[in-house]
Amino acid sequence: LNDPDGLGVVNLTADEVKALGTDVNFYGFKKGHNGSIIVNVNMTDRTSVSLPDRALLFIDGEKQDTNEVTEFSAGKIIWNFTNVSPGTTITAKQMSGTIIALNATVKMVSNLNGTVIAENTENTGETHRSDFTGIIKGDSTSFGVTKSFAEGSEWPDETSYKVTFTGDDLWLLTSAD
């Protein structure tokens, strides 16, 4: 994470997650700041993936334990699984973070500090509540809109328009009348 108050986004395929190795460590977080990282994992054409043995978070350079916690300040990572087919299995090991895997079964085989949102869960390790405390998007944005007209045509005076964010960075300009 480059900015302790910012948002980092990593986009991976299931094969790239498999190739991450044993340990994945997330650095750049600072106490008192709400920066976060979202790891989007595209599951297209895959029915299973195992997360690294350890996916750990470091705040002020200090590893955050996956033992029981009473202060919810380390919930800064979201593992977001997209294009998940029904029946998919995701195996989570020792980690901190929120797992969002709709349609999937998430198997937790080691300590997990976080939240799991899935079709089903199976747990043979310990799970500890650690609420998400990061940010997903800023609360404001700025942009400009330019409307051009075909030669010889123009809009009537006092016409108003509505600009709507429809998702996936798509903006829609429509007449408000």
N, C-alpha and C positions, 0 to 999 in steps of 0.2 A: 504494500500500500504506500503510495507516494505522498499522500496528504492524509494526516491522521483524522481530518474531518471530512474526507472525501469518500468517493465510492469507486472501488476497483471492480472491473468485470472481466472474468476469464471465460472464454468459450472453448469447450473441449468436446471431442467425441468420446464414446465409451472406450474405443481402442486407445486413445490418448490417455485416459484415466488409468487404464491397465498398465500403460508404459511409465507411469509416474514413479514407480519404485516403492520402496518400503516406507519412507518418510516424506511427508509434505508439511513444511512449516510456513506459517503465515506471519510475516513481520510488518512493521510500520505502524502498529497501533500504539496509542498513547493513552494513559489513564486520563479520564475527564474529557475525552474526545469521542465522537460517535461515528467515526469512519467505519466502513464495512467493505467486505468483498463478497461478490456473488459469483459462484462458479456454476455456469450453465453447462450441463452435460447432455449432449444430443444422443439419444438412445435409438435413433433410426436404424432399423434392421438388426437390433441387438435385443436379446431377451434376458441378459444378466450382465452385471459388472460388480467387481469388488473394489471398494475404495482402498487406498493405501493402508498399511498396518497402523500407521499413526498419521493423523492429519491434525496438527496442533497449532495453537494460536499463541503468539508472544506479544505481551503488552509491556512497553518500556523495556524490551529485551528479555523479559522474564516469562518462561513457559507457564501457561495456565494449566493447572492440573485438571484431570478428568475425574477427580474425586468429588464428593458431595460439596456443594457450594451454598452459601447463604447470601452472597452478594451477586446480583445479576449484572455484571459489567463486562463479561467476556463473550456475550452473545453477538459476535460480529461477522460471522460467516454464514452464508446460505449456499447449500448445495441444491441447485434447482435442476431437476431431471426433466427434459423435454422429449416429446415424441415417444412417450412410453406406451408400449402395447400392453393390454391386459395380460396378466400372468408373468410379467417381468419381475426378476428378483435382483435386488440391490443389497449387497452385503456391506455393512458399515462396521468398522473396527474401532480402535481407540481414537476418539476424535472429539472436537468441540465444534458445534454448529447446528444449524437447522437444516433438516433434509426435507425437501418437497419433492415427492415422487408419486404423483397421482397415477392410479391404475397399477401400481407396483406393490410387491411385498418387500418390505425392508427388514432384513435380518440383522440384528445388532448382536455381535458376537464378543464384543469387549466394551469397556466403559465408554459411554456417550454422554457428553454434557451438551444438552440442547433440546430440540423439539423435533419430532418426526411427524410429518403429514403424509400419509400414504393410504392405499386401499387396505393393506394389512401390515401388521408388524409381528415379528417373532423376536424374542429377547432371551438370550442366554448369558448376557453380560449385565452390568449395572447401567442404569440410565439415571441421569440427574437432570432435573429441570434447570435450564439456563435460557431465559427468555432472550429473544433477539432484541438487541439494544442499539443496533447500527442504524444506518439510513439506507433508503432504497433509491430515492431521487430527491433532488433539491425541491424546496417548496415554491420556487418561482423560476421562470425562464424568460428570456426575451427573444424576439424574432421580428422579422420584417416581412411585409407582404407587398408585392407589386402586382397590380392588375393592369394588363395591357389590352388594348382594344384593336379590333380589325379596322383597317382604314375606313373612315366614313361612319363608324358606329360609336356611340357613347352611351353611358348610362345616364338616366335622368338625375337631376339634382336631388340631393338629400336622400339618396338610396343608402341604406345601411347593409352591412355584411357581417356575417358571423364566421369566426375562425374556430374550428373544433379540432382538438387533438384526438385522433381515433386509434392511437396505439402504433407500435412499430415505427415510430418517427414519421408518421403520416399525418399531415395537416390538411383539413378540408375547408375550402372557402365557399360559402353559400350565401345567397341573398337572405337577409333577415326579414324581408317583407313577405 
